[in-house]
Amino acid sequence: MPKIKERQEYVRKLLLRGLTAGVIAGGSLIASPASATPGGSGVTGVVISQSTLNGMDYIVRRITLPPGQSTGWHYHQHAIFGVVQNGTLSHFDSSCKSDGVYKKGSTITEPGGSKYVHIGRNLGKKPVVLDVVYIMPHGTSLSTDAPNPGCDFQ
């Protein structure tokens, strides 16, 4: 149990540092559609902080899913870490089964690799807001679109 709490605290500290660095640096917030198969209108991703050190990109991004929308099916080349800032995220794997429900304040870790295709859905009435940390080799895409694996939802 202590390892989970340590990981959650580490992710929160990374996010706080990223948010603080973005404000201190006066970095512009860049709004763009979330980079996965479009699940619906209004899903956005805003880069809060981005830097490169020793060939690695460190990116903090805020993703917002309006009620009834999703991230679209996708995967990441490298593990990512996030904190739910608002709402409840319903997460599904390629077997079409829920592999987690994350409420406000929850941390989430998504493993990297094409065998970890997944979708995040907002099945609630409030917007889901996620702050996500990406740590990956410079120039790597944040996510890779994937086809629906045969689920009856998108």
trRosetta pair geometry for C-beta under 8 A, 3 or more apart (Angstrom, degrees):
i j d omega theta_ij theta_ji phi_ij phi_ji
1 4 5.9 -54 -159 31 43 111
1 5 6.7 36 151 -13 72 106
2 5 5.7 -60 -150 42 39 110
2 6 6.0 41 153 -23 72 106
3 6 5.5 -52 -145 37 32 113
3 7 6.3 34 155 -20 65 104
4 7 5.8 -54 -150 36 30 111
4 8 6.4 31 152 -19 64 106
5 8 5.7 -52 -147 36 32 113
5 9 6.3 31 155 -17 65 106
6 9 5.8 -58 -149 39 30 109
6 10 6.3 33 152 -22 65 107
7 10 5.6 -53 -146 35 31 114
7 11 6.4 32 156 -18 65 104
7 107 7.1 179 119 112 89 153
7 109 7.2 -38 162 -49 134 137
8 11 5.9 -54 -150 35 30 109
8 12 6.5 30 153 -18 64 106
8 107 4.5 -169 -122 4 81 146
9 12 5.6 -53 -147 37 33 112
9 13 6.4 33 154 -19 66 105
10 13 5.8 -56 -150 36 30 110
10 14 6.4 32 152 -19 65 104
11 14 5.7 -52 -148 35 33 112
11 15 6.3 30 155 -17 65 106
11 81 4.5 -138 -118 161 114 126
11 82 7.3 -22 -176 42 132 7
11 83 6.1 154 131 -53 113 99
11 107 4.9 117 67 -139 151 131
11 109 7.7 -128 -77 -72 142 91
11 133 6.6 -158 -147 17 78 133
12 15 5.8 -57 -149 38 30 110
12 16 6.2 30 154 -19 65 107
12 83 6.2 82 -93 -77 70 147
12 107 7.3 -91 -47 -80 83 121
13 16 5.7 -54 -144 38 31 111
13 17 6.2 32 156 -18 65 105
14 17 5.8 -57 -149 37 28 110
14 18 6.2 28 154 -18 64 109
14 60 7.6 178 143 -89 84 112
14 81 6.9 63 65 87 146 134
14 133 4.8 17 128 -95 130 160
15 18 5.6 -56 -147 38 31 112
15 19 6.2 29 156 -17 67 106
15 60 6.2 131 -132 -137 58 124
15 83 5.6 -70 -28 13 167 127
15 131 4.8 86 -147 123 128 130
15 133 6.1 -114 -73 -50 73 111
16 19 5.8 -54 -144 38 30 108
16 20 6.1 28 156 -16 64 110
17 20 5.7 -58 -144 41 28 110
17 21 6.0 30 157 -22 66 108
18 21 5.7 -52 -142 35 28 111
18 22 6.4 30 157 -20 61 106
18 48 6.0 85 141 94 99 113
18 49 4.1 -166 -172 49 77 137
18 58 7.4 -146 -100 149 107 99
18 59 7.9 62 -143 154 135 23
18 60 3.0 119 156 -37 146 150
18 131 7.8 160 78 175 128 115
18 133 6.5 -169 -28 -103 153 96
19 22 5.8 -56 -153 33 29 113
19 23 6.6 24 153 -14 63 106
19 48 5.7 -27 -105 154 61 142
19 49 6.8 -125 -71 -19 22 124
19 60 6.4 -116 -53 134 58 155
19 131 7.2 -29 -61 -147 114 145
20 23 5.8 -59 -151 38 33 107
20 24 6.0 27 156 -15 70 110
21 24 5.8 -56 -138 42 30 108
21 25 5.8 20 165 -11 66 114
21 27 7.6 29 127 -2 74 131
21 49 4.7 79 82 -136 105 142
21 51 7.3 -67 151 -23 147 129
21 60 7.9 127 53 16 109 134
22 25 6.2 -58 -136 44 22 103
22 27 4.7 -82 -149 51 68 121
22 29 7.4 65 173 -81 129 80
22 48 4.4 -92 -47 158 169 73
22 49 3.7 -114 -57 -69 98 88
22 60 6.8 -112 -36 67 127 121
23 26 7.6 23 173 -73 31 37
23 27 8.0 -55 -45 33 17 85
25 49 7.4 111 32 -126 131 91
27 48 7.6 97 89 163 126 39
27 49 6.2 125 48 -109 158 57
27 50 7.3 159 -162 30 151 77
29 46 5.1 8 179 -179 102 116
29 47 7.0 173 -153 72 51 57
29 48 6.4 -1 -116 -106 92 52
30 46 6.4 157 73 -153 45 61
30 47 4.6 6 48 38 104 104
31 44 5.6 -13 -164 -173 95 128
31 45 7.7 147 -152 80 49 40
31 46 4.9 -22 -94 -96 65 91
32 35 7.5 17 116 -51 117 91
32 44 6.9 141 76 -157 29 78
32 45 5.7 -29 70 67 80 85
32 46 7.6 147 20 -90 65 43
32 47 7.9 23 14 -14 110 93
33 38 7.1 -28 176 -99 134 97
33 43 6.6 60 -159 87 74 79
33 44 6.4 -77 -113 -111 34 56
33 45 7.1 26 128 18 22 90
34 43 4.6 -58 12 138 122 105
34 44 6.2 157 -39 -170 81 6
34 45 4.4 110 -101 -32 63 106
34 63 5.5 63 -105 -140 120 107
34 65 7.9 -5 -27 -78 155 82
34 71 5.9 -98 135 -139 147 73
34 72 7.5 167 100 19 111 107
35 45 6.6 -56 -4 23 78 152
35 74 7.9 111 115 -126 64 158
35 141 7.1 -137 142 180 144 100
35 142 5.3 103 61 64 135 115
35 143 5.3 154 101 47 94 99
36 39 7.4 12 96 -25 106 100
36 71 4.8 36 57 156 148 84
36 72 4.0 173 121 70 95 106
36 73 7.0 -174 171 73 111 25
36 74 3.6 -91 -133 -36 113 143
36 143 5.0 -32 -77 110 91 144
36 145 5.8 142 -160 -97 51 70
37 72 3.1 -169 75 177 68 126
37 73 5.2 7 32 46 135 69
37 74 6.3 -173 5 -56 83 90
37 145 4.5 107 -54 -146 81 104
37 146 7.0 -96 -20 51 125 46
37 147 7.8 112 -75 -102 156 30
37 148 7.9 -134 106 -49 164 75
37 154 8.0 -100 118 -169 120 100
38 43 7.3 169 -145 44 67 125
38 72 5.6 65 33 -69 8 137
39 43 6.1 64 52 -27 96 155
39 65 7.8 -5 76 -135 133 111
39 69 5.5 114 104 -180 105 72
39 70 3.1 -127 -175 71 155 82
39 71 5.8 56 -12 54 139 16
39 72 4.2 -145 -46 -56 86 66
39 119 7.1 128 -94 -159 135 112
39 121 7.5 -149 -178 -104 151 74
39 154 5.9 176 -138 137 76 85
40 43 6.2 100 69 -23 73 110
40 66 7.4 -111 108 59 122 101
40 68 6.7 -152 175 117 175 82
40 69 3.8 -132 65 -123 128 88
40 70 6.4 94 4 26 104 67
41 66 7.8 -14 96 36 65 136
41 69 7.2 -113 59 -103 40 128
42 64 7.8 -76 150 111 82 99
42 66 4.3 8 111 -6 137 133
42 69 6.1 -132 71 -61 98 160
43 63 7.4 5 -177 -175 87 90
43 64 7.0 -176 -148 89 47 59
43 65 5.3 6 -115 -109 94 67
43 66 7.1 -115 -70 12 59 81
43 69 5.1 -169 -61 153 102 137
43 70 7.4 -42 -77 80 148 28
43 71 6.7 167 -166 -105 148 43
43 72 7.9 180 75 -14 165 95
44 63 7.2 -179 94 -147 47 50
44 64 5.1 4 55 50 89 99
45 61 5.3 5 -175 175 101 121
45 62 7.1 158 -155 81 51 45
45 63 4.8 -14 -101 -99 81 79
45 64 7.9 -173 -77 18 37 67
45 142 7.8 147 165 115 163 166
46 61 6.6 157 76 -161 41 68
46 62 4.7 -12 57 58 98 97
46 63 7.9 -173 20 -74 65 36
46 64 7.8 28 -3 -6 103 104
47 50 5.4 -6 178 -37 126 119
47 59 6.3 -61 -137 -161 101 103
47 60 7.5 108 -164 78 58 52
47 61 5.4 -36 -101 -102 53 85
48 60 4.6 -54 64 102 107 100
48 61 6.5 179 6 -100 85 25
48 62 5.7 77 -43 -17 116 98
48 131 7.4 -13 4 -139 150 100
49 58 7.6 -28 121 119 99 90
49 59 7.1 169 91 -151 61 39
49 60 4.4 29 46 36 96 110
50 57 6.9 -16 -162 -168 90 97
50 58 7.1 160 -150 85 41 57
50 59 4.8 8 -108 -110 85 80
50 60 7.6 -141 -63 29 55 62
51 57 7.6 159 86 -152 36 53
51 58 5.1 -10 62 57 83 103
52 55 7.4 3 180 -121 100 8
52 56 6.8 166 -153 81 63 38
52 57 5.3 -30 -97 -95 82 62
52 58 7.4 177 -87 15 31 75
52 138 5.3 50 -139 -104 125 114
53 56 5.9 -25 68 60 67 88
53 58 6.7 7 17 -7 103 119
55 137 6.2 -21 151 -145 92 76
55 138 5.2 -107 -167 -4 51 114
56 135 6.3 12 173 -174 119 78
56 136 6.8 162 -155 87 78 20
56 137 6.2 -63 -107 -104 60 35
56 138 6.4 -118 -94 -44 9 76
57 134 6.9 -6 108 112 102 102
57 135 7.4 -178 87 -143 57 35
57 136 5.6 -15 55 66 97 73
57 137 7.2 29 9 115 89 19
57 138 5.1 123 -41 -105 92 52
57 139 7.3 165 -33 -8 131 34
57 140 6.9 -152 29 37 127 88
58 133 7.6 -20 -165 -165 75 91
58 134 7.6 162 -152 85 30 62
58 135 5.7 7 -107 -107 70 78
59 133 7.3 151 82 -156 54 45
59 134 4.3 -5 59 56 104 106
59 135 8.0 -168 27 -70 68 40
59 142 7.2 -86 86 -100 154 107
60 131 6.5 1 -175 -177 97 95
60 132 7.2 159 -155 80 50 45
60 133 5.7 -18 -101 -99 73 69
60 134 7.9 -167 -75 21 28 73
61 131 7.5 161 82 -155 39 50
61 132 5.0 -23 64 62 89 96
61 134 6.8 24 3 -5 115 111
61 142 7.2 27 -12 -137 163 145
62 85 7.6 -22 -137 14 102 146
62 129 6.5 -8 -171 -170 99 93
62 130 7.1 159 -155 82 50 48
62 131 5.4 -23 -98 -99 74 69
62 132 7.7 165 -90 16 23 77
63 71 7.3 18 170 -103 143 107
63 129 7.4 160 82 -154 49 44
63 130 4.6 -10 57 59 97 101
63 132 6.1 24 -3 -5 113 123
64 127 5.6 -2 -168 175 97 124
64 128 7.1 157 -154 82 45 55
64 129 5.3 -8 -103 -103 80 75
64 130 7.8 -168 -73 23 36 68
65 69 4.8 -157 -170 86 84 103
65 70 6.7 31 -147 -106 133 16
65 71 6.7 -68 -84 -58 129 70
65 87 7.6 -140 68 94 91 160
65 89 7.5 99 39 -108 139 89
65 120 6.8 -147 -43 116 158 105
65 121 7.6 -172 164 -161 154 24
65 122 4.2 173 119 -28 115 127
65 127 6.6 157 77 -163 47 71
65 128 4.3 -2 55 54 102 105
65 130 7.8 32 -2 -3 101 105
66 69 4.9 69 60 2 75 129
66 122 6.7 -179 98 72 27 154
66 127 5.5 -40 -110 -107 45 89
67 122 5.6 -123 -118 128 33 118
67 124 6.2 -100 -118 94 93 54
67 125 5.4 12 -110 -140 144 28
67 126 6.8 104 -69 39 104 12
67 127 6.7 -87 -34 -77 70 47
68 122 6.5 -30 15 88 22 94
68 123 7.8 68 -91 -118 40 34
69 121 7.7 -170 105 -148 34 60
69 122 5.5 19 56 38 66 114
70 119 5.4 8 179 175 127 109
70 120 6.3 161 -159 85 72 50
70 121 4.4 -26 -101 -101 100 72
70 122 7.0 -159 -79 13 49 70
70 153 7.9 129 -50 147 155 100
70 154 6.4 -173 44 126 144 57
71 74 6.4 -90 132 22 107 119
71 119 5.9 -179 58 -157 91 60
71 120 4.3 55 -6 45 123 92
71 121 7.7 -105 8 -63 77 44
72 119 6.6 -117 124 -124 13 99
72 145 6.7 -31 133 -128 126 88
72 154 7.3 -6 -117 172 60 86
73 94 8.0 79 -149 -99 116 82
73 117 5.9 18 -177 179 98 105
73 118 7.4 174 -143 90 62 19
73 119 5.1 -47 -87 -69 58 105
73 145 7.1 71 87 -169 73 62
73 146 4.5 -95 133 78 100 88
73 147 6.5 -10 85 115 144 14
73 148 5.4 178 -21 -86 148 48
73 149 6.9 167 -141 -16 147 81
73 154 7.7 -81 -24 -149 96 66
74 117 7.1 178 97 -145 13 70
74 118 7.2 -39 67 63 58 61
74 119 7.4 105 19 -91 70 61
74 143 4.4 32 163 166 137 123
74 144 6.1 153 -161 75 85 42
74 145 5.5 -52 -100 -109 89 34
74 146 5.4 161 -105 10 27 92
75 112 7.6 104 163 -156 94 45
75 113 6.7 -63 167 93 132 33
75 114 5.5 140 77 -118 158 39
75 115 7.8 111 -132 45 156 24
75 116 5.2 125 -136 81 112 72
75 117 4.9 -70 -54 -90 110 52
75 118 6.8 100 -92 16 69 76
75 143 6.8 156 79 -159 26 82
75 144 5.6 -21 62 58 76 96
75 146 5.8 59 -8 -36 92 135
76 79 7.1 113 98 -107 128 12
76 80 5.3 -115 -144 -16 178 113
76 110 6.0 97 20 109 129 118
76 112 5.1 -80 103 -113 86 74
76 113 8.0 6 81 9 58 34
76 116 7.5 -38 40 87 73 120
76 134 7.7 -142 -152 -122 133 103
76 142 7.2 -49 -120 161 97 48
76 143 5.4 -55 -86 -106 72 71
76 144 7.4 158 -97 12 24 82
77 112 5.4 7 128 -164 29 116
77 113 7.3 60 -148 -72 35 35
77 136 6.5 90 80 -143 107 138
77 140 5.4 -116 58 -173 144 126
77 141 7.1 105 -10 60 121 75
77 144 7.0 84 -48 -18 83 117
78 112 4.1 -30 -132 -88 14 152
78 134 7.3 103 77 -162 110 79
78 135 6.9 -109 128 82 139 60
78 136 4.3 175 29 -100 146 104
78 137 7.8 148 -42 5 142 75
78 140 6.8 56 -2 128 116 160
79 109 6.3 1 -174 -176 111 94
79 110 6.5 169 -151 86 60 52
79 111 5.3 -34 -99 -130 91 38
79 112 4.8 -90 -43 -22 50 94
80 109 7.4 173 86 -151 45 51
80 110 5.1 2 52 52 89 101
80 112 7.6 107 -18 -70 71 87
80 132 5.6 11 167 -174 123 108
80 133 6.6 167 -165 79 73 53
80 134 5.4 -25 -115 -95 104 69
81 107 7.0 -10 -173 -174 88 105
81 108 7.4 161 -157 86 44 53
81 109 5.4 -12 -105 -104 73 77
81 132 7.1 149 82 -156 41 60
81 133 4.7 -13 65 55 94 105
82 107 6.8 158 87 -157 46 59
82 108 4.8 -12 63 58 96 95
82 109 7.8 177 23 -78 69 35
82 110 7.7 24 5 -5 110 100
82 130 4.9 5 -179 -178 136 108
82 131 6.2 160 -153 82 78 46
82 132 4.1 -27 -93 -100 107 72
82 133 6.9 -174 -78 14 52 68
83 105 7.3 -25 -172 -153 96 23
83 106 7.3 167 -150 87 56 39
83 107 5.4 -31 -96 -100 71 69
83 108 7.7 178 -81 17 24 76
83 130 7.2 153 75 -156 39 63
83 131 5.2 -8 55 57 91 97
84 87 6.9 -114 -175 72 109 67
84 88 7.3 40 -176 -116 152 32
84 89 5.6 -144 -102 0 125 113
84 102 4.8 163 -35 135 140 105
84 103 6.4 174 92 120 149 20
84 104 5.5 -122 117 -107 102 31
84 105 6.6 -31 73 27 89 27
84 106 4.9 22 23 53 118 84
84 107 7.9 -143 4 -78 77 23
84 108 7.0 71 -37 -14 92 112
84 128 6.9 -56 -145 -162 100 90
84 129 7.4 110 -168 77 56 56
84 130 5.8 -36 -103 -100 54 75
85 104 6.8 -5 148 -139 18 83
85 129 4.3 -56 68 101 105 105
85 130 6.7 176 9 -99 88 18
85 131 5.6 73 -39 -15 120 99
86 104 5.8 13 -116 -103 25 109
86 126 6.3 -116 158 142 97 120
86 127 6.1 30 109 89 124 81
86 128 6.6 177 92 -144 73 28
86 129 4.0 43 36 26 102 108
87 104 6.7 114 38 -63 26 90
87 122 6.2 -14 163 -135 145 108
87 124 5.5 175 -160 65 93 139
87 126 4.4 -160 -94 97 88 98
87 127 5.6 -120 -45 102 139 35
87 128 3.7 -117 90 -91 140 56
87 129 6.4 119 17 8 107 65
88 101 6.3 7 177 179 108 92
88 102 6.8 162 -159 82 59 46
88 103 5.0 -20 -106 -103 91 64
88 104 7.3 -66 -71 -25 63 69
88 122 7.6 124 76 -139 59 66
88 123 7.4 -53 94 56 104 81
88 124 4.9 105 44 -36 100 141
88 126 7.7 86 7 56 75 103
88 128 6.7 -84 61 -98 26 105
89 100 8.0 12 103 113 93 96
89 101 7.3 170 86 -157 52 45
89 102 4.4 -8 57 59 100 102
89 106 7.9 -135 38 70 103 125
89 108 7.1 -55 79 -45 143 154
89 120 5.2 -25 -166 -164 111 109
89 121 7.5 126 -165 62 60 40
89 122 6.9 -46 -109 -86 56 66
89 128 5.0 107 -76 -155 80 143
89 130 6.6 43 -64 -69 145 118
90 98 6.3 -63 -172 -123 92 112
90 100 7.9 168 -155 96 39 55
90 101 5.5 -11 -107 -111 67 81
90 120 7.2 138 73 -163 47 55
90 121 4.6 -34 71 69 100 92
90 122 7.4 159 20 -95 90 17
90 123 4.9 23 -2 1 142 117
91 98 6.8 94 74 -157 55 69
91 99 5.6 -68 110 66 99 79
91 100 4.4 2 52 65 121 92
91 101 7.2 -161 19 -78 80 34
91 102 6.6 44 -17 -5 117 108
91 108 7.0 154 -55 -142 154 139
91 118 6.3 4 -175 179 90 125
91 119 7.5 168 -151 86 50 45
91 120 5.4 -21 -101 -105 74 72
91 121 7.7 179 -79 21 27 73
92 96 6.4 -4 179 -155 124 30
92 97 6.6 164 -148 85 84 24
92 98 5.6 -56 -94 -97 75 45
92 99 6.5 122 -134 9 24 83
92 118 6.4 161 84 -158 49 75
92 119 5.2 -10 59 58 99 90
92 120 8.0 176 20 -86 71 27
92 121 6.8 24 -2 -2 112 115
92 151 7.0 79 141 -114 144 163
92 153 7.8 94 24 75 169 122
93 96 7.8 -61 79 -5 58 18
93 97 6.4 -12 47 62 92 74
93 99 4.6 57 -25 -24 107 134
93 116 7.5 -71 -135 -156 100 59
93 117 7.2 101 -168 83 62 62
93 118 5.3 -40 -107 -100 51 89
94 117 4.3 65 -68 72 117 105
94 118 7.0 -86 -40 -74 71 50
94 149 4.2 87 -159 -22 88 169
95 149 7.8 -41 -61 106 20 143
96 149 7.1 -143 -51 82 84 105
96 150 7.0 -81 -50 89 125 77
96 151 3.9 162 -109 -104 104 99
96 152 7.5 57 -148 13 138 69
96 153 7.8 126 -147 33 96 94
98 101 6.6 3 -179 -49 132 87
99 118 7.3 -79 40 -123 130 121
100 108 6.8 140 124 -122 152 106
102 106 4.0 -152 -161 90 84 141
102 107 7.9 -115 -146 73 125 14
102 108 5.2 -41 -92 -62 160 117
103 106 5.3 100 54 -19 54 120
108 130 7.7 -41 37 -140 129 123
110 116 6.7 143 176 148 85 133
110 118 6.6 -133 -140 43 121 149
111 116 4.9 -169 79 -86 93 162
112 116 6.9 158 147 39 7 140
113 116 5.3 85 70 7 79 104
114 117 7.1 12 -177 -52 54 89
114 144 7.3 -41 -99 76 86 141
114 146 7.7 148 -151 -95 79 125
117 146 4.5 -125 -130 116 118 168
117 149 6.1 130 101 -47 141 125
119 151 7.8 -125 19 47 141 156
119 153 8.0 -172 93 107 154 98
119 154 7.7 -145 -145 -179 158 35
120 128 7.5 -149 151 114 114 155
120 130 7.6 -18 165 -32 164 153
121 153 7.2 0 -92 142 153 133
122 127 7.1 -27 -146 -149 157 37
122 128 4.3 -148 -97 -7 112 118
124 128 7.2 114 43 -58 114 94
134 142 5.8 -80 -93 -128 163 84
136 140 4.3 -92 138 58 127 140
137 140 5.1 93 66 -31 77 118
141 144 6.2 98 90 -69 131 74
146 149 7.5 0 139 -51 115 89
148 151 5.8 -114 -176 41 99 83
148 154 6.0 -63 -89 -105 132 81
151 154 7.7 160 87 -70 104 43
